[in-house]
Amino acid sequence: MIERLLRAHATRLHRLYDRMPHPARNVLTSLRGIVLTRIRYSGEMYALLGELRSHEKWDESQIAAYQLQSIRQVVERARSTVPFYAGYPQVDLRSLEDLACFPVIDRETVRQDPDRLVSSSIPSHQLIRVGTTGTTGANLKVAYTAHVARQGWAFRMRQWAWAGVQPRQSRVTLFGSRIVPPTRQRLPFWTYNAFERQALMSIFHLSEQTAPHYIAFLRKHQGELLEGFPSVLGILADFILDRGETVPMRVVFTDGEPLYGFLREKIEKAFQTRVFDSYGMTESCGLVQECEQRRMHLIPEYGYLEILDKDDHRQKPGDEGDLVWTGFVNTAMPLIRYRIGDRGCWQGGGSCPCGRAFPLVRPTITRESDLLRCPDGRIFSPRAINQILKGASSFRYCQFVQDQPAHVLVRAVAAGGAALEELMRVRVDLQRLLGKGMQVTGQLAAGPIVRHGGKIPLIIREAEL
């Protein structure tokens, strides 16, 4: 309930938060940490974590049996409680392949009418609603519950265990939370959540000028767990390596973006430790996590994965296709055969040396994007800019084109009648974030800018800059 209220009044609360002095922001961050701690480290979470650890001994037949039973439960519950699935036929699902009798749905279908995909069995006061934009700028409204959040944290804690880390370890976080005012030009650029032993660093204030302060702060937390978006950690790694230094950390966890090989290499070099990557989504319908043997495993308790070609035929190991998910965790908004827009392939070559029989998947996501660089030296990753779009719901695509050193064009493709109004709001929000040294303009376009290979980057920085 508290988390739901906080999200509902996020804009007003952020304005109040921004006016507070730094010590007060630490207190408020920690108070919210109480709410998160109650969700993340509940008895229910620890019980599920113990159950998940026992599943690591499953063989292929046990995994298949669990997934088939979960699919049956999801389909039956969806048919009886979710308006979108009311017309789905009642099918005797005898094998995993029988799921193919249902249609594949895409992200645009979900985006157009998300309320029809919300289960009537969940009381409205228990629903937490959030927006997700992906890296193409198309907003999607998602519903989940605190129970889903607890489950998600248990899966995260299991991967921590794979890295030899116990719950509640001290950590430094660089995700998308706006933890200091965007216009702030002096220290500090971080805040603390005392209840989770967590230091949160702003991803909106990275620059050559602030780099020494970021590095010094990380040195104070040397040897702790580090987590964040790959592109953000890549910027930090560049700052460190360009100075001929390293900052040893215990382990690095990445998610929220593709972890390309060049990013992994410099992150591991700068922080002198292993990276454990994770692929998931706000819709909570699928999860792929990296084990200690550097293999990416499908997490079978989280969702069922099909990898399909453009005609919805199953791909063989090694052949790239679309990732199509049927989720088991998010009962508030179940998604059946959901083509999310990402691609990947089954990885052949036998079982994983880690000993787990969880299927091996190789995401081959091609959502590359440039970095946005301001004349004052600040550097913004795709996920930092992505936060501007959280409240938008009328774009099919939205891209940010830096065609001059001090100019950015917000280029949106409309998907609703309020697109122009939202475009102007996004322009104003981006102008506020980038400051007076940048000019931001907006434009509605007929289609997105597509790069070679079908890539639709969020940020496009012209080559001559």
VENPEPE-V395316 format. One record per residue. N is the residue number from 0. RES is the residue in one letter. OMEGA is omega in degrees with one decimal (* if undefined). NEAR is the number of other C-alpha atoms within 10 Angstrom. D_LAST is the distance of its C-alpha to the last C-alpha in Angstrom with 2 decimals. Layout:
n=N res=RES omega=OMEGA near=NEAR d_last=D_LAST
n=N res=RES omega=OMEGA near=NEAR d_last=D_LAST
This chain:
n=0 res=M omega=-178.5 near=12 d_last=47.96
n=1 res=I omega=179.5 near=10 d_last=46.20
n=2 res=E omega=179.1 near=16 d_last=42.91
n=3 res=R omega=178.9 near=17 d_last=43.22
n=4 res=L omega=178.2 near=11 d_last=43.84
n=5 res=L omega=179.6 near=14 d_last=40.92
n=6 res=R omega=-178.1 near=13 d_last=38.52
n=7 res=A omega=-177.7 near=14 d_last=40.21
n=8 res=H omega=-172.8 near=10 d_last=39.69
n=9 res=A omega=-176.0 near=12 d_last=36.34
n=10 res=T omega=-179.1 near=11 d_last=34.60
n=11 res=R omega=-179.3 near=10 d_last=37.51
n=12 res=L omega=178.6 near=12 d_last=37.98
n=13 res=H omega=178.4 near=15 d_last=34.33
n=14 res=R omega=176.9 near=11 d_last=34.69
n=15 res=L omega=-179.7 near=11 d_last=37.85
n=16 res=Y omega=-177.3 near=18 d_last=36.32
n=17 res=D omega=-178.5 near=17 d_last=33.38
n=18 res=R omega=-176.6 near=12 d_last=35.98
n=19 res=M omega=171.1 near=15 d_last=37.88
n=20 res=P omega=-174.7 near=9 d_last=37.80
n=21 res=H omega=179.3 near=17 d_last=36.49
n=22 res=P omega=179.2 near=11 d_last=40.01
n=23 res=A omega=177.6 near=13 d_last=40.76
n=24 res=R omega=175.4 near=21 d_last=37.61
n=25 res=N omega=178.9 near=18 d_last=38.83
n=26 res=V omega=-179.7 near=15 d_last=42.17
n=27 res=L omega=176.9 near=17 d_last=40.78
n=28 res=T omega=179.9 near=19 d_last=38.57
n=29 res=S omega=177.1 near=21 d_last=41.68
n=30 res=L omega=174.4 near=15 d_last=43.82
n=31 res=R omega=176.8 near=15 d_last=41.56
n=32 res=G omega=176.4 near=20 d_last=41.80
n=33 res=I omega=179.5 near=16 d_last=45.53
n=34 res=V omega=-178.5 near=14 d_last=44.94
n=35 res=L omega=-179.9 near=20 d_last=42.59
n=36 res=T omega=178.8 near=16 d_last=44.98
n=37 res=R omega=178.1 near=13 d_last=47.87
n=38 res=I omega=-168.9 near=20 d_last=46.01
n=39 res=R omega=-172.8 near=25 d_last=44.49
n=40 res=Y omega=177.6 near=16 d_last=47.42
n=41 res=S omega=174.8 near=13 d_last=50.36
n=42 res=G omega=178.4 near=12 d_last=53.40
n=43 res=E omega=-180.0 near=14 d_last=52.32
n=44 res=M omega=-178.7 near=22 d_last=49.02
n=45 res=Y omega=177.1 near=18 d_last=50.88
n=46 res=A omega=178.6 near=11 d_last=53.45
n=47 res=L omega=178.5 near=17 d_last=50.82
n=48 res=L omega=177.3 near=21 d_last=49.06
n=49 res=G omega=178.2 near=12 d_last=52.39
n=50 res=E omega=179.7 near=12 d_last=52.91
n=51 res=L omega=179.0 near=16 d_last=49.48
n=52 res=R omega=179.0 near=16 d_last=50.15
n=53 res=S omega=-179.9 near=10 d_last=53.40
n=54 res=H omega=-179.4 near=17 d_last=51.64
n=55 res=E omega=177.2 near=15 d_last=49.91
n=56 res=K omega=-179.3 near=14 d_last=53.24
n=57 res=W omega=168.9 near=15 d_last=53.23
n=58 res=D omega=-174.9 near=13 d_last=53.66
n=59 res=E omega=-178.5 near=13 d_last=52.20
n=60 res=S omega=178.2 near=10 d_last=55.22
n=61 res=Q omega=177.1 near=13 d_last=55.03
n=62 res=I omega=-179.5 near=19 d_last=51.35
n=63 res=A omega=-179.9 near=16 d_last=52.14
n=64 res=A omega=179.2 near=13 d_last=55.11
n=65 res=Y omega=-177.4 near=14 d_last=53.13
n=66 res=Q omega=179.1 near=22 d_last=50.37
n=67 res=L omega=178.8 near=20 d_last=52.93
n=68 res=Q omega=179.5 near=14 d_last=54.83
n=69 res=S omega=178.0 near=21 d_last=51.66
n=70 res=I omega=179.1 near=22 d_last=50.66
n=71 res=R omega=-178.8 near=18 d_last=54.17
n=72 res=Q omega=-179.3 near=12 d_last=53.98
n=73 res=V omega=-177.9 near=20 d_last=50.56
n=74 res=V omega=-178.6 near=24 d_last=51.63
n=75 res=E omega=179.8 near=16 d_last=54.96
n=76 res=R omega=-179.3 near=16 d_last=53.55
n=77 res=A omega=-179.4 near=26 d_last=50.84
n=78 res=R omega=-173.8 near=17 d_last=53.42
n=79 res=S omega=-174.0 near=15 d_last=55.68
n=80 res=T omega=-175.7 near=17 d_last=53.29
n=81 res=V omega=-176.7 near=23 d_last=50.00
n=82 res=P omega=-176.9 near=15 d_last=50.22
n=83 res=F omega=-174.8 near=17 d_last=47.58
n=84 res=Y omega=-175.1 near=20 d_last=49.70
n=85 res=A omega=-178.5 near=12 d_last=53.08
n=86 res=G omega=179.9 near=10 d_last=53.50
n=87 res=Y omega=-178.3 near=15 d_last=52.68
n=88 res=P omega=175.2 near=11 d_last=55.76
n=89 res=Q omega=-172.5 near=9 d_last=57.88
n=90 res=V omega=174.6 near=13 d_last=57.43
n=91 res=D omega=-176.5 near=9 d_last=59.24
n=92 res=L omega=-177.6 near=16 d_last=56.36
n=93 res=R omega=-179.6 near=11 d_last=58.08
n=94 res=S omega=179.1 near=14 d_last=55.05
n=95 res=L omega=-178.9 near=16 d_last=51.32
n=96 res=E omega=-179.1 near=11 d_last=50.88
n=97 res=D omega=177.5 near=12 d_last=52.79
n=98 res=L omega=-178.1 near=20 d_last=49.80
n=99 res=A omega=177.9 near=14 d_last=48.51
n=100 res=C omega=177.9 near=11 d_last=51.05
n=101 res=F omega=-177.9 near=13 d_last=48.73
n=102 res=P omega=171.7 near=12 d_last=45.70
n=103 res=V omega=176.0 near=15 d_last=42.10
n=104 res=I omega=-178.4 near=16 d_last=40.19
n=105 res=D omega=-176.1 near=14 d_last=36.43
n=106 res=R omega=-179.3 near=14 d_last=34.05
n=107 res=E omega=177.0 near=17 d_last=34.21
n=108 res=T omega=179.3 near=10 d_last=38.00
n=109 res=V omega=-176.4 near=19 d_last=37.86
n=110 res=R omega=-174.3 near=19 d_last=35.24
n=111 res=Q omega=-176.8 near=16 d_last=37.39
n=112 res=D omega=-175.4 near=13 d_last=40.51
n=113 res=P omega=-177.4 near=16 d_last=40.21
n=114 res=D omega=179.0 near=17 d_last=43.49
n=115 res=R omega=179.6 near=15 d_last=45.51
n=116 res=L omega=179.1 near=20 d_last=44.39
n=117 res=V omega=-177.0 near=25 d_last=45.65
n=118 res=S omega=177.2 near=26 d_last=49.07
n=119 res=S omega=-179.1 near=16 d_last=51.93
n=120 res=S omega=179.6 near=13 d_last=53.55
n=121 res=I omega=177.7 near=15 d_last=51.16
n=122 res=P omega=-175.0 near=10 d_last=52.16
n=123 res=S omega=-178.2 near=12 d_last=49.43
n=124 res=H omega=178.4 near=10 d_last=49.66
n=125 res=Q omega=-177.2 near=16 d_last=48.68
n=126 res=L omega=171.0 near=20 d_last=45.48
n=127 res=I omega=-176.9 near=21 d_last=42.09
n=128 res=R omega=179.9 near=13 d_last=39.42
n=129 res=V omega=175.7 near=17 d_last=35.70
n=130 res=G omega=173.9 near=19 d_last=32.61
n=131 res=T omega=-175.9 near=21 d_last=30.21
n=132 res=T omega=-172.2 near=24 d_last=27.03
n=133 res=G omega=-178.2 near=22 d_last=25.95
n=134 res=T omega=174.6 near=23 d_last=22.31
n=135 res=T omega=174.9 near=21 d_last=22.46
n=136 res=G omega=178.7 near=29 d_last=23.39
n=137 res=A omega=-174.7 near=26 d_last=26.95
n=138 res=N omega=178.8 near=26 d_last=29.33
n=139 res=L omega=177.9 near=26 d_last=32.63
n=140 res=K omega=-175.6 near=21 d_last=35.60
n=141 res=V omega=175.8 near=22 d_last=37.48
n=142 res=A omega=174.3 near=24 d_last=40.85
n=143 res=Y omega=-179.8 near=24 d_last=42.38
n=144 res=T omega=176.7 near=22 d_last=45.00
n=145 res=A omega=177.7 near=18 d_last=45.50
n=146 res=H omega=177.4 near=18 d_last=47.41
n=147 res=V omega=178.8 near=18 d_last=44.36
n=148 res=A omega=178.0 near=18 d_last=42.39
n=149 res=R omega=178.7 near=24 d_last=45.22
n=150 res=Q omega=179.7 near=21 d_last=45.19
n=151 res=G omega=179.7 near=18 d_last=41.45
n=152 res=W omega=177.3 near=20 d_last=41.87
n=153 res=A omega=177.0 near=26 d_last=44.69
n=154 res=F omega=177.6 near=21 d_last=42.53
n=155 res=R omega=-179.3 near=17 d_last=39.90
n=156 res=M omega=176.4 near=22 d_last=42.70
n=157 res=R omega=177.2 near=21 d_last=43.97
n=158 res=Q omega=173.9 near=22 d_last=40.67
n=159 res=W omega=179.6 near=19 d_last=40.81
n=160 res=A omega=176.6 near=16 d_last=44.26
n=161 res=W omega=179.5 near=17 d_last=42.91
n=162 res=A omega=179.5 near=19 d_last=40.77
n=163 res=G omega=-176.9 near=11 d_last=43.86
n=164 res=V omega=177.9 near=15 d_last=42.94
n=165 res=Q omega=176.5 near=12 d_last=45.46
n=166 res=P omega=174.3 near=16 d_last=44.84
n=167 res=R omega=174.3 near=14 d_last=44.04
n=168 res=Q omega=177.5 near=12 d_last=42.34
n=169 res=S omega=-177.0 near=15 d_last=40.11
n=170 res=R omega=174.5 near=21 d_last=36.47
n=171 res=V omega=-170.5 near=23 d_last=33.01
n=172 res=T omega=174.2 near=19 d_last=31.01
n=173 res=L omega=173.5 near=20 d_last=27.32
n=174 res=F omega=-167.6 near=21 d_last=27.42
n=175 res=G omega=-178.7 near=20 d_last=26.53
n=176 res=S omega=177.6 near=14 d_last=29.21
n=177 res=R omega=-168.9 near=17 d_last=28.21
n=178 res=I omega=168.6 near=21 d_last=30.47
n=179 res=V omega=-178.5 near=25 d_last=29.43
n=180 res=P omega=-176.7 near=18 d_last=28.33
n=181 res=P omega=-178.7 near=17 d_last=24.59
n=182 res=T omega=-177.0 near=13 d_last=24.58
n=183 res=R omega=-177.7 near=13 d_last=26.26
n=184 res=Q omega=179.5 near=10 d_last=24.88
n=185 res=R omega=-179.1 near=8 d_last=27.68
n=186 res=L omega=-1.1 near=11 d_last=29.58
n=187 res=P omega=176.7 near=14 d_last=30.66
n=188 res=F omega=-177.6 near=23 d_last=27.99
n=189 res=W omega=176.2 near=22 d_last=30.63
n=190 res=T omega=-173.4 near=22 d_last=34.07
n=191 res=Y omega=168.9 near=21 d_last=37.09
n=192 res=N omega=-172.0 near=20 d_last=39.19
n=193 res=A omega=-174.0 near=16 d_last=42.39
n=194 res=F omega=176.6 near=16 d_last=44.35
n=195 res=E omega=-179.5 near=19 d_last=42.01
n=196 res=R omega=-171.1 near=15 d_last=41.23
n=197 res=Q omega=170.7 near=21 d_last=37.55
n=198 res=A omega=-179.7 near=20 d_last=34.75
n=199 res=L omega=-179.1 near=24 d_last=31.87
n=200 res=M omega=-179.7 near=26 d_last=28.48
n=201 res=S omega=174.6 near=22 d_last=25.83
n=202 res=I omega=-175.6 near=30 d_last=22.70
n=203 res=F omega=-175.4 near=27 d_last=21.13
n=204 res=H omega=-179.6 near=27 d_last=21.05
n=205 res=L omega=177.0 near=22 d_last=19.28
n=206 res=S omega=175.2 near=20 d_last=17.28
n=207 res=E omega=-179.6 near=15 d_last=17.62
n=208 res=Q omega=-178.2 near=12 d_last=20.12
n=209 res=T omega=-175.8 near=17 d_last=22.20
n=210 res=A omega=-180.0 near=18 d_last=22.04
n=211 res=P omega=179.6 near=14 d_last=25.25
n=212 res=H omega=177.1 near=15 d_last=27.10
n=213 res=Y omega=-178.5 near=23 d_last=26.18
n=214 res=I omega=178.9 near=18 d_last=27.26
n=215 res=A omega=178.9 near=12 d_last=30.43
n=216 res=F omega=178.3 near=17 d_last=31.31
n=217 res=L omega=178.5 near=20 d_last=31.00
n=218 res=R omega=176.8 near=15 d_last=33.23
n=219 res=K omega=-178.7 near=10 d_last=35.85
n=220 res=H omega=-179.3 near=18 d_last=35.84
n=221 res=Q omega=179.3 near=17 d_last=35.70
n=222 res=G omega=177.4 near=18 d_last=37.72
n=223 res=E omega=176.5 near=19 d_last=37.36
n=224 res=L omega=178.1 near=19 d_last=35.96
n=225 res=L omega=179.6 near=24 d_last=32.21
n=226 res=E omega=178.8 near=21 d_last=30.88
n=227 res=G omega=175.8 near=22 d_last=27.65
n=228 res=F omega=-179.2 near=24 d_last=24.86
n=229 res=P omega=-177.0 near=27 d_last=23.51
n=230 res=S omega=178.9 near=26 d_last=19.81
n=231 res=V omega=178.4 near=26 d_last=20.88
n=232 res=L omega=175.7 near=25 d_last=23.16
n=233 res=G omega=176.7 near=22 d_last=20.49
n=234 res=I omega=177.9 near=21 d_last=18.36
n=235 res=L omega=179.3 near=23 d_last=21.64
n=236 res=A omega=177.1 near=24 d_last=22.51
n=237 res=D omega=178.2 near=17 d_last=19.37
n=238 res=F omega=-175.9 near=22 d_last=20.34
n=239 res=I omega=-175.7 near=22 d_last=23.86
n=240 res=L omega=178.6 near=16 d_last=23.38
n=241 res=D omega=177.6 near=11 d_last=20.93
n=242 res=R omega=-179.8 near=9 d_last=23.89
n=243 res=G omega=-175.5 near=9 d_last=26.30
n=244 res=E omega=168.0 near=14 d_last=28.17
n=245 res=T omega=175.8 near=19 d_last=29.50
n=246 res=V omega=-175.9 near=20 d_last=30.99
n=247 res=P omega=174.7 near=18 d_last=33.77
n=248 res=M omega=-176.5 near=22 d_last=34.38
n=249 res=R omega=179.9 near=18 d_last=37.26
n=250 res=V omega=178.0 near=22 d_last=35.41
n=251 res=V omega=173.6 near=24 d_last=32.16
n=252 res=F omega=178.8 near=21 d_last=32.29
n=253 res=T omega=168.3 near=24 d_last=29.31
n=254 res=D omega=178.2 near=18 d_last=29.23
n=255 res=G omega=-178.9 near=20 d_last=27.45
n=256 res=E omega=172.7 near=23 d_last=24.70
n=257 res=P omega=174.3 near=20 d_last=24.74
n=258 res=L omega=179.9 near=22 d_last=25.17
n=259 res=Y omega=-176.2 near=14 d_last=23.50
n=260 res=G omega=-178.5 near=9 d_last=24.99
n=261 res=F omega=176.7 near=9 d_last=22.14
n=262 res=L omega=178.5 near=19 d_last=22.21
n=263 res=R omega=-175.6 near=20 d_last=25.99
n=264 res=E omega=-176.5 near=15 d_last=26.01
n=265 res=K omega=175.8 near=19 d_last=23.97
n=266 res=I omega=-179.6 near=26 d_last=25.63
n=267 res=E omega=178.2 near=19 d_last=29.02
n=268 res=K omega=-177.8 near=18 d_last=28.30
n=269 res=A omega=-174.3 near=23 d_last=27.10
n=270 res=F omega=170.8 near=26 d_last=29.98
n=271 res=Q omega=-178.8 near=17 d_last=32.56
n=272 res=T omega=-179.8 near=16 d_last=33.94
n=273 res=R omega=169.4 near=19 d_last=34.01
n=274 res=V omega=171.5 near=25 d_last=31.82
n=275 res=F omega=-176.0 near=25 d_last=33.80
n=276 res=D omega=177.7 near=25 d_last=31.77
n=277 res=S omega=175.7 near=22 d_last=32.97
n=278 res=Y omega=176.9 near=19 d_last=32.20
n=279 res=G omega=-179.1 near=14 d_last=33.61
n=280 res=M omega=-179.3 near=15 d_last=33.01
n=281 res=T omega=-179.9 near=17 d_last=34.03
n=282 res=E omega=176.7 near=22 d_last=36.58
n=283 res=S omega=178.6 near=25 d_last=38.53
n=284 res=C omega=179.6 near=26 d_last=39.72
n=285 res=G omega=-177.9 near=28 d_last=38.60
n=286 res=L omega=174.5 near=23 d_last=37.69
n=287 res=V omega=-176.5 near=24 d_last=36.72
n=288 res=Q omega=-178.5 near=22 d_last=36.86
n=289 res=E omega=178.8 near=23 d_last=36.44
n=290 res=C omega=-177.4 near=22 d_last=39.62
n=291 res=E omega=177.5 near=16 d_last=40.32
n=292 res=Q omega=178.7 near=12 d_last=40.27
n=293 res=R omega=174.6 near=15 d_last=36.58
n=294 res=R omega=179.2 near=20 d_last=37.71
n=295 res=M omega=-176.7 near=24 d_last=36.65
n=296 res=H omega=164.8 near=23 d_last=39.82
n=297 res=L omega=177.6 near=23 d_last=40.53
n=298 res=I omega=-167.2 near=20 d_last=42.33
n=299 res=P omega=179.8 near=22 d_last=45.44
n=300 res=E omega=-174.4 near=19 d_last=46.78
n=301 res=Y omega=-179.2 near=23 d_last=43.63
n=302 res=G omega=178.8 near=23 d_last=43.35
n=303 res=Y omega=-175.8 near=24 d_last=44.10
n=304 res=L omega=166.7 near=25 d_last=41.40
n=305 res=E omega=174.3 near=24 d_last=41.53
n=306 res=I omega=-168.1 near=23 d_last=38.94
n=307 res=L omega=172.4 near=21 d_last=39.29
n=308 res=D omega=-175.5 near=16 d_last=38.09
n=309 res=K omega=178.0 near=8 d_last=37.20
n=310 res=D omega=177.7 near=6 d_last=40.96
n=311 res=D omega=173.1 near=16 d_last=41.67
n=312 res=H omega=-177.5 near=12 d_last=43.41
n=313 res=R omega=179.1 near=16 d_last=43.26
n=314 res=Q omega=176.0 near=16 d_last=41.11
n=315 res=K omega=176.6 near=15 d_last=42.62
n=316 res=P omega=179.7 near=15 d_last=41.34
n=317 res=G omega=179.5 near=14 d_last=38.20
n=318 res=D omega=-177.4 near=14 d_last=37.32
n=319 res=E omega=176.7 near=18 d_last=34.30
n=320 res=G omega=179.3 near=23 d_last=34.99
n=321 res=D omega=175.4 near=25 d_last=34.42
n=322 res=L omega=-178.5 near=22 d_last=35.49
n=323 res=V omega=-170.0 near=26 d_last=38.35
n=324 res=W omega=165.2 near=24 d_last=39.87
n=325 res=T omega=-171.6 near=26 d_last=43.23
n=326 res=G omega=178.4 near=27 d_last=43.18
n=327 res=F omega=-167.8 near=23 d_last=46.20
n=328 res=V omega=-172.6 near=24 d_last=45.12
n=329 res=N omega=-179.9 near=25 d_last=44.05
n=330 res=T omega=178.4 near=23 d_last=47.38
n=331 res=A omega=-177.9 near=26 d_last=46.15
n=332 res=M omega=-176.2 near=26 d_last=43.76
n=333 res=P omega=178.1 near=26 d_last=44.73
n=334 res=L omega=-176.8 near=29 d_last=42.54
n=335 res=I omega=-179.7 near=24 d_last=44.30
n=336 res=R omega=-173.9 near=22 d_last=42.45
n=337 res=Y omega=177.2 near=25 d_last=39.07
n=338 res=R omega=-169.5 near=22 d_last=36.19
n=339 res=I omega=180.0 near=20 d_last=33.35
n=340 res=G omega=176.7 near=14 d_last=30.50
n=341 res=D omega=-177.6 near=14 d_last=29.86
n=342 res=R omega=179.4 near=20 d_last=31.02
n=343 res=G omega=178.7 near=19 d_last=32.83
n=344 res=C omega=172.1 near=22 d_last=35.93
n=345 res=W omega=-179.6 near=22 d_last=39.18
n=346 res=Q omega=178.0 near=19 d_last=39.19
n=347 res=G omega=176.1 near=14 d_last=42.27
n=348 res=G omega=175.3 near=9 d_last=43.81
n=349 res=G omega=-174.8 near=9 d_last=46.48
n=350 res=S omega=-178.7 near=13 d_last=46.79
n=351 res=C omega=177.6 near=18 d_last=44.65
n=352 res=P omega=178.9 near=12 d_last=46.04
n=353 res=C omega=177.3 near=13 d_last=45.82
n=354 res=G omega=178.8 near=12 d_last=48.91
n=355 res=R omega=-179.1 near=17 d_last=47.74
n=356 res=A omega=179.1 near=22 d_last=48.37
n=357 res=F omega=-177.2 near=22 d_last=45.51
n=358 res=P omega=-180.0 near=21 d_last=43.70
n=359 res=L omega=-177.6 near=24 d_last=40.59
n=360 res=V omega=175.0 near=23 d_last=37.44
n=361 res=R omega=174.8 near=19 d_last=34.06
n=362 res=P omega=178.6 near=21 d_last=31.36
n=363 res=T omega=-174.1 near=15 d_last=28.80
n=364 res=I omega=-175.8 near=17 d_last=26.49
n=365 res=T omega=-179.0 near=16 d_last=23.33
n=366 res=R omega=-176.7 near=18 d_last=21.47
n=367 res=E omega=179.9 near=17 d_last=18.22
n=368 res=S omega=176.1 near=20 d_last=15.35
n=369 res=D omega=171.6 near=18 d_last=11.93
n=370 res=L omega=176.0 near=20 d_last=11.76
n=371 res=L omega=-176.0 near=21 d_last=10.78
n=372 res=R omega=180.0 near=18 d_last=9.67
n=373 res=C omega=177.3 near=19 d_last=11.17
n=374 res=P omega=-179.6 near=12 d_last=11.09
n=375 res=D omega=176.0 near=14 d_last=14.58
n=376 res=G omega=179.5 near=13 d_last=13.70
n=377 res=R omega=-178.1 near=17 d_last=15.06
n=378 res=I omega=-179.0 near=20 d_last=14.01
n=379 res=F omega=176.5 near=24 d_last=15.42
n=380 res=S omega=176.4 near=24 d_last=16.69
n=381 res=P omega=-177.7 near=22 d_last=17.64
n=382 res=R omega=174.9 near=25 d_last=21.17
n=383 res=A omega=179.5 near=22 d_last=20.42
n=384 res=I omega=179.6 near=23 d_last=18.84
n=385 res=N omega=-177.7 near=22 d_last=21.62
n=386 res=Q omega=179.9 near=17 d_last=24.21
n=387 res=I omega=-173.0 near=18 d_last=23.37
n=388 res=L omega=-172.5 near=23 d_last=24.87
n=389 res=K omega=-177.2 near=18 d_last=28.14
n=390 res=G omega=-177.5 near=17 d_last=30.26
n=391 res=A omega=179.9 near=23 d_last=29.00
n=392 res=S omega=-174.3 near=23 d_last=31.39
n=393 res=S omega=179.2 near=25 d_last=30.68
n=394 res=F omega=167.7 near=27 d_last=27.53
n=395 res=R omega=173.0 near=21 d_last=27.72
n=396 res=Y omega=170.8 near=24 d_last=23.98
n=397 res=C omega=-178.8 near=32 d_last=21.28
n=398 res=Q omega=-178.7 near=25 d_last=17.52
n=399 res=F omega=-174.1 near=25 d_last=14.67
n=400 res=V omega=175.9 near=22 d_last=11.68
n=401 res=Q omega=-176.1 near=23 d_last=8.61
n=402 res=D omega=174.5 near=15 d_last=7.63
n=403 res=Q omega=-177.8 near=14 d_last=6.70
n=404 res=P omega=-176.4 near=17 d_last=6.38
n=405 res=A omega=-179.6 near=16 d_last=10.15
n=406 res=H omega=174.6 near=16 d_last=11.06
n=407 res=V omega=175.3 near=26 d_last=12.20
n=408 res=L omega=172.2 near=19 d_last=14.55
n=409 res=V omega=-171.4 near=22 d_last=17.51
n=410 res=R omega=-173.3 near=25 d_last=18.65
n=411 res=A omega=172.5 near=27 d_last=22.22
n=412 res=V omega=-172.5 near=22 d_last=24.91
n=413 res=A omega=172.5 near=22 d_last=28.30
n=414 res=A omega=-179.9 near=17 d_last=31.20
n=415 res=G omega=-174.5 near=13 d_last=33.48
n=416 res=G omega=-178.4 near=10 d_last=34.66
n=417 res=A omega=-173.7 near=13 d_last=33.01
n=418 res=A omega=-177.7 near=19 d_last=29.44
n=419 res=L omega=179.1 near=18 d_last=28.52
n=420 res=E omega=179.8 near=12 d_last=30.11
n=421 res=E omega=176.9 near=20 d_last=28.38
n=422 res=L omega=179.5 near=25 d_last=24.97
n=423 res=M omega=178.4 near=15 d_last=25.58
n=424 res=R omega=178.4 near=17 d_last=26.73
n=425 res=V omega=179.4 near=21 d_last=23.68
n=426 res=R omega=179.9 near=22 d_last=21.48
n=427 res=V omega=-179.9 near=16 d_last=23.70
n=428 res=D omega=179.4 near=15 d_last=23.72
n=429 res=L omega=177.5 near=22 d_last=19.96
n=430 res=Q omega=179.2 near=17 d_last=19.82
n=431 res=R omega=-179.4 near=14 d_last=22.55
n=432 res=L omega=-175.2 near=18 d_last=20.80
n=433 res=L omega=176.7 near=27 d_last=17.43
n=434 res=G omega=-173.1 near=15 d_last=19.33
n=435 res=K omega=-179.9 near=10 d_last=19.36
n=436 res=G omega=178.9 near=13 d_last=16.05
n=437 res=M omega=171.9 near=19 d_last=14.34
n=438 res=Q omega=-179.7 near=16 d_last=15.47
n=439 res=V omega=175.9 near=23 d_last=16.52
n=440 res=T omega=-178.2 near=19 d_last=18.03
n=441 res=G omega=-179.0 near=18 d_last=19.99
n=442 res=Q omega=170.0 near=14 d_last=21.02
n=443 res=L omega=-176.0 near=15 d_last=23.72
n=444 res=A omega=-179.0 near=14 d_last=23.03
n=445 res=A omega=-178.2 near=10 d_last=25.54
n=446 res=G omega=-178.4 near=13 d_last=23.93
n=447 res=P omega=170.9 near=17 d_last=21.07
n=448 res=I omega=-175.8 near=17 d_last=18.07
n=449 res=V omega=177.7 near=10 d_last=19.46
n=450 res=R omega=179.9 near=11 d_last=17.87
n=451 res=H omega=-179.8 near=6 d_last=19.98
n=452 res=G omega=178.0 near=7 d_last=23.10
n=453 res=G omega=-179.1 near=10 d_last=23.31
n=454 res=K omega=178.9 near=15 d_last=20.75
n=455 res=I omega=-175.7 near=22 d_last=19.87
n=456 res=P omega=176.7 near=24 d_last=17.12
n=457 res=L omega=179.3 near=28 d_last=17.25
n=458 res=I omega=178.0 near=27 d_last=13.55
n=459 res=I omega=179.1 near=22 d_last=11.01
n=460 res=R omega=-174.4 near=20 d_last=7.30
n=461 res=E omega=-171.0 near=12 d_last=5.88
n=462 res=A omega=-175.1 near=7 d_last=5.56
n=463 res=E omega=-177.6 near=7 d_last=3.78
n=464 res=L omega=* near=9 d_last=0.00
